Amino acid sequence: MVSVGLVMLQGARHAHIATLESASEELGVDLETIELRTPLDLQTSELDAIIFPGGESTTMRLTGSNDLNNLLPSLFEWLRTNEKTPVLATCAGAILLAQPNDSGTPLVNATVNRNGYGSQADSFQAMLEVPTLGEPYPGVFIRAPRFDSVGEGAQAIAIHKQEVVGIRQENRLAVTFHPELSGDLRFHTWLLKLAQGDDV
Ligand code: GLN
């Protein structure tokens, strides 16, 4: 059984659940998806991996750090404590990992330009080089961020036109595109394999 916590603040959550379910079926792994809505969900669950969906990082910061819902600061601290837990952070999720904007260290060592390609109208799809996955991967970029810099400890895992669009630091994968919307399961399969302790 692999338990995956899904950060439920805002954005593309349900497509992640559907993609995870397909990936787990393909791998033959029993899956439990745990919706993370409050700090209590982090304390009461055994989590083998976390998915931090895309959406709108400003909205996530607001919905996740207020008097009613304080998930975000707890999640950042949880990730700092559980530094080996695999994470797949997509788009706005990648922005928040790189720039948590709290007093702690970034959760991946990179800096990000939030709307680096322009507006919603500049969204696009493109085939990416992801050497770990072998064949090119279809990237869906929706008002996507761009990495300004990738620092020590983080390695490029996905490239578009010679530009880094995905990084890995230990077991954390942070990508500027939406693998849950491409119909290609390989990033979710990758996460599940990491969660099982496979050396991928
Ligand atoms: N650019 C968006 C932001 O600032 C992220 C877009 C996305 O997650 N699709 O949060």
Residues whose N, C-alpha, C, O or C-beta is under 5 A from the ligand:
A	BS01	LIG	G54 G55 E56 S57 T58 T90 C91 A92 R114 N115 I142 R143 A144 P145
